[in-house]
């Protein structure tokens, strides 16, 4: 007689399916990831395709509009609508958000909905969109769930490393944002550790051959975009220089800085939202004003504030560093250092070593960080650890670890982590190996 004596542990690999409608003039995201290949800090490709129905590619032109000709003048969908009073038809709408961050974002319905015609000499044909799918082996959580300042630096440094690897293969990401950098769980030598990864190459280009499209707006997520791109003008103008700057790696690296600033100003504990950013108290009005000038508002407002902060070291300290919560005060010097690196690069227009300078600055800062000791922060950290274990249980990717894992780092050359809190997590992606990684502590 034979007996089954194993634990019958079931494991399966997690895949993430991305379903999109892309501009037919843009390359498939999978094609760009294929060019990059399997490298550190980049989402790991499984497969990709354009969707076909009955042998025909699924496009807005062929299977949705069915060759319908547009007769009217194109209209501006970006027109600001007047908002004079709340709508009784949409009282207190609260978007479905796992962490409640978007609660209270009710938008008033305008008295009239007016979209003026675009001032064009000739009409633009509707953009053709192609139904596309991408499958990646990358899974993780947005960096707002970082367990500590150390994990935040670890994850962002890994993502910068991924950006460098992509750029060295002639692919420029062009959309570095808070949502496109993930904390990713991996197993190394039987231990569960966390690394960072850069995802979403929808807006990426083959840098050496890319031709800017006349009707294509500047690429990126506005709160994190470089002021040079928002205003289409260099931070430091040289004599005789009259052209708008081309989107280059330096602008994405500036976005990494704004992502760090965004997290450090909007969080005050492991995965914990800083309430002062969203409350209406007079005591925190200056904080909110600076926050909005950096991450909200029209392009020119965002550009002007970012230009001021890159050009003026003291202004960066006055408008950013002095508002850091106690939890992220230890990152004050590394934020200042990253800003200094950018200013030097923009002044000289020499961008060759900026990736390495960023990574070196973040790794040095991480190694100097002290462990978390505040009981409130430890409790938030344990809450986030449990949330990750629960999420692992849902995906089946990694079964809960047993004893004695301590916060630490693993082999090679990346960074470590500790991090943030919030219930219910989104679903990001990825799978990579060696680097300095954070190990997950065991449950008590």
N, C-alpha and C positions, 0 to 999 in steps of 0.2 A: 504494500500500500504506500502511495506517495502523499506527502503532506505539503501544503503550501506554508512556508515559514517566513516569507518576506513580509515587509510592511505594505506591499501592494501600492506603493506610491505612484501616482499617475502624474506625468509631466507632459506638457506640450509647448511647442514654441509659439510665442505670440507674434502675430502679424498685424499690421495696421493698413487698412485700405483707405485710400484717399480718392474721392470722386470729384472731379472738377470740370469746369467749362473754360478752356483756355483760348486766348486769342490765337487764331490760326497762324499768325505771323511769328508767334513765339515757339520755341522748341519745346518738346515734351520734357517735363521735369525728369523723367526717367532717363532720357538721353543724356542730360547733363550729369546726373549721378553716375551713369555708366562711364562717362569720360573721366570723372573724378576717381572712380574705383573704390575699393575697400581700404579706407584709410582712417586714421584716428580723428575723432571729433566730428565725423560726418555721418548722417543717416545712412544705414546700410540697405541698399537696394535689393529687392527680391524679384520684382517683375513690373512691367508697365505696358500700356497699350492705348491706342485710340479705340473707342467703343464702336462696334459695327452692329447694325441691325439689318438682317436679311442681306448681308453682304455689302451694305452701304454704310460709309462712315457717318456716325450720328453727329450732325452739325446743326446749328441754329438756322443756317441757310437752306439746307436740303430737307430736313425732316421736321422742322418747326415752322419756319416762315414759308417753306415750300415755294421758294422763288418769288414771294410776294414783293412787289416794288413799293418803296416808300415814296409817297407823293408830297408830304408836308415838309416844311422847313424844320431842321433839327432844333431842339430846344435845350436850354441849359438846365440840367437836373440839379446843379449845385447852387441854385439861387436861394439865398436866405429868405425864409418866409417869416412874415410878421407874426409875433406871438403876443396877443393882447390879453387873453383871458383863458383860464383853464376850460377844457372841454368836459361837459357833464357826461359825454359818451365814453370817455376813457378815464375814469377816476383812479388815481393812484396806481397806475400800471407799474408792476414790478417785474422786470424781465427774469426769466428763470436762470438763476446763477447759483452755483454750489456754495459760494462763500458770502453771498449777499452783498458783494461789492457794488453791484449795479442797482441796488434798491434805492428808491427815491430819485431815479433818473427820469421821472415822468416828463414827457415832452408835451407842451401845450399844442393843441391843434390850431392852425392859423384860421383867421376869419375867411381868408380866400387863398386858394392854392394857385399861384401864378408862376408859370415857367416861361420866361420870355424866349423868343427865337434867338439862336446864336447869330452873332454878326459875322456872317460868312459870305464871301462873294459867290461861292457855290456850295451846295449841300454836300454833306459827308454821307457816304453809304454806311448802312449799319455794319457794325463790326461782326465778323463771322467768328463764332465760337465753336470749338471742337470738344466733344465729350471725351474726356480722358480719365484714365485710372492708373493709380500707382500703388504698389504694395511694397512696404518696407518692413524690415525686421527690428525696427527701432521702437522701443516703448519707454516712456518715462513721464515726468511731471514738469510743469512750468517752474521756473526758478523762484517764483514767489513761495514755493514750498520748501526752499532751502532750509536745512536743519540748523545752520549756524552761519556766522560771517565767514568761517573757514570754508564751509561747503560752497557758499556763494562764490568766493574767489576761485575755488577749485573748478566749479562748473563753468564759469565764464572763461577761465584760462583754457580749459579744454575746448570750448567753443571757438575761441580765438585760434587755437591750434588747428581746429577743423577748417576755419576760414583760410588760414595760411595754406593748408594742404590743398584746398580747392583752388586758391589763387595761383599756386605754383603749377597747377594743371590747366591754367588759363580760364578758370571759371570764377566769376565774381558773383557773390551772393545777392547783394543789393537790397536786402530787407531784414537786417539785423534788428530784432525787437524782443521785448520781454516774452512774447509767446513763442518765439522760434528758437529758444535756448532751453534745453531740457535737462533735468536731473534724471539720470538713467541707472537703474540697478543692474549690476552684472555680478557673476560669480568668478572669483579669481583664487585659485589654489584652495577651493572649498570654502572660501569666505565671501560673504555678500558685501560688495562695496558699491560706491556710487561715483559716476563720472558725468561729464557734461558732453552735450552733443548739439550740433547746429542742424536744424531741420528746415523744411519748406524752401525749396529752390525754385518756386514758381516764377519769381522775378529775376532769376539768375541769367547770366549771359556768358557766351564765349567772348572773353574780353577783347582779344586781338582782332576779331572780325566783326564785332557788333556794330551795326549802323543804327543810330537813334531814329525812332519813328517820329514823324512830324506831329502826329496827333496823340503821341504817347506822353502822359504826364511823368514828372519825376518819380522814380521808383523808390518805394520804401513805406514804412509806417510813420506817419507824420511826427508823433511825439518824440521819436527816436532818430529822426533824420538829421543829417548835418545841416547847419545853417547855410553853408555854401550852396547846397542843393536847393534848399527852400527859397533862397533869394536869388539863386543863379548868379552869384558874384563871389569872388574870393574874399576870405577873411582879411588877407594882407595883399593889397594890390601893388604890383610892381609897375614901374614906369613903362608905358606903352602896352600894358596888358589890358585888353578890352573884351576878351572872349569869356563866356561862361565856363566854369570848371566842368570837366567831364567826371561823371561818377566813377570813382576809383576806390582802391582798397582803403585808403585813408579815411574816406567818408564812412565806410562800414565800421572801421575801428573807432571812429568818433561815436557811432551808434552804440558800440559796446559800453563806452563811458556813460552815455545817457541811460542805458539800461541799468547799470550799476547805481547811478544816482537815483533813478526812479525807485528801485527796490529799497535803497537805503533810506530814502525819505518817506516812503509809504508803508514801511514795516517797522515795528518796534519790538519784535520778538520772533522766535522761530515760527515761520509760517503764519504770523499774526499781523493783521491789518492795523495800521496806525489810525486811530479814530479821529485825531485832530485834523487830518486832511479833509475829512468829510463832514465834520460838525460845523456849527455856525457861531462858535464862541468868539468874542472879541479878542481874547488872549492869543488866539492862534490865527488871527486874520492875516498877519504878515507872512506866516508860513504858507497859508493857502494862496495868497497873492503871488508869491514866488513860484509855488507849484504850478499855478495856472499859466504863468508867463513862460514856464519851461515846457509844459506838456499839453496845454490846451490853447485855444485861440487860433487866429488866422496865421497863414504861412509867414507873413512879414513879422508879426509879433514874435513867433517862435524863433525865426531867423535872427532877429535883432538881439534877443536875449542870449541865444547861444553864441553869437559872434562876440558879444560883450564878455561872456564868461571865458571864451577861448583866448581872447586878446588881453584880458586883464586878470592876473592871478589873485589880486586882492578882492576883486569883485566876486570871483568864484568862492573865495572863503566867506565873504559877507552874505552872499545869496544862496549858497548851498551848504557849505561845511558847518556853519554855525547852527543850522537847523537839523543836523543829524540827531536822531534819538540816542539815548545812552547805549542801547544795544549795538548800534552801528558806529559809535564814536571811534572804536579801534580801527576803522577803515578810513579815517580822515586823511592820513598821510598818503595812502595808496591812491585815493581819489585825486589828491593834489598832484601826485606824481604822474598819473595818467594824463591829466590835463596839461601838465608841463610838456610831456612827450608830444602831445598833439600840437601845442603852440609852436614848439621847435620845428616840427615837421612842416606845418603850414607856412611858417615864415620862410623856410629854406626851399620848400617844395621838393624836398628829398624824402621819399617814403620807403626806401628799401628795407630798413631794419625795424620798422615800427611794430610789426607782429612780435618779433623777438623781444623788443623793449617792453611791450605790454605784458607778455607772459612772464618775463623775468621780474617785473615790478610786482605782479600779483603773487607769484610764488614766494618772493622774499617777504612780502607782507603776511602771507598765510603762515609761514614758518614762525613768525614772531607773535602770533595771536595766543592769548591765554585761553584755557578751557572755560566753558560757561559755568558760572557758579551761582548765579541768581536763582533762587528756588522757583520764582515765577517762570523764568525762561526754561529751566529744566523741565517743569511740568508741561509747558507748551511743546518742548522738544519730544517728550515722551508721547504726547498726543499725536504728533506728526508721525513718529515711528510706528505707532499702532495703526494709523491711517494707511501707511505704506504697506504694512503687513496685510491689512484687510484687502487692499487693492491687489496685492500679489495673490491672495487667496482667490479673488474673482478671476484673475487672468490665468492662474495656474502656472505662471512663468517660473516663480521661485517659491519653493515651500518655505515656511518659517524656519529660521535657523535655530539651532539649539543653544548651547551655552557660550557665555563668555566672549562675545566680540566687543572690542573696545574701539573708541574713536581713534583712527590712525590712518596711515597711508600705506599704499602698496608700491610695487616696484616701478622703476623707470622715471619719466620726467613730466608729470602733470601737476596736479594740485589736490589738496584735500578739502573736506567739507564738514559742515554742521548746519543748521538751517531754519526754515520758516514753518508756520502752521496755518491751516485752514481746513474745514471739513470737505468731504466729497471732492475728488480731484478730477481734472480734465484728463484727456488721454493723449499723451505724446509718444515718442518713439526712438529706438536705436540699439546697437550692440557693439561694444568695442573692448579692447583689452588694456595693456599696460599703461600706467600713468600713476601719479600719486592720487590714491582714491580713498574716500572715506568708508570705513567699515561701520556697519550698523551694530549698535549695542544690543545685547540680548534683552528680552522683556524681563521685568522683575516678577 
